[in-house]
Amino acid sequence: MAVLRLFAAARDAAGTGRDVIAGTTVGEVLESAQGRYGPDFAAVLERSQVWRNGEPAEPAEAVGDDDEVAVLPPVSGGGIGCGW
């Protein structure tokens, strides 16, 4: 399980800024979050950056109980996302 931190549009789509989500990788955490929060969250995630413990993350990176996964949507307008 990891702490999921959501900002801006991701927070709005999920209805929360923080949650604890099961998963052993960043990708599994995000997949579980999409299942929990639905299509609006998934759409935001597509254009967001994802960080693990303050550093850019890849889906295959391992996460544990002490890790934080953050979803950072673009501040305004479009932007370059990771294609989660």
N, C-alpha and C positions, 0 to 999 in steps of 0.2 A: 504494500500500500504506500501511496505517496500523497503528499499534500498538493492539491491542485489550486493554484492561484489564478484568478481570472480578472482581467482588467478591461475597462471601457466597454466596447460592444460585446465582448465575450461575457462579461459580468452581467450585462443587461439581458442577453439571450438566455443565460443560465438561471438568472434570478438570485445569484449568490456570487460573492467574491472569493470564497474559499470553501474547499470540500476535501474530504479524504477519499481517494479512489483506489480500488484494487488494480494491480497490474505489476508485472515484473520488468516491463520496459516502458519507455516513454510512449511508444506506439500503443501498447495495451491500455495504458492509463487514458490516453486520448480517445481510444475506441470505446472504452467504458463510459467516458464522459459524454460522448456523442449519443450513446444509447440512453443515458440518463436524461440528457437535456434536449435531445431532439434535433430536428432539421435546421432550426434557426441557429443553434449553436454550431452545428456542422458547417453551415455556410460561412459563419464568422471564422471558424478554424481554418478554412481553406485559404484565407488571405492573411493569416496571422503568423507571427514568428513564435516559436516555442523554445523556451529555455529551461535547462535543468540546473538548479543551484547557481543561477546567475550567469550561465554560459549557454550559447546556442546549442540546441540539442538535435540529435538524429533519432528517428523512431526506434532503432535497435538498441539504444543505450539503456543499460540496466538501471532500475530504480529500486530503492529500499525505503524502509519506514522513515528514515531521516532525510529523504530527498524531497525537494520542492520542484514541481513542474509548473511553469508559468506560461500562460497564453497571452500574447501581446499583440492585439490587433493594430492596424495602422492608425495613426492619430487622426488623420482626416483624409477622406477620399480613398482612393485605391491603395496601391502599395505593392511591394513584392512580398509574397508569402512563401511558405515552404511547401504548399500543396499537400497538407495533411489530409 
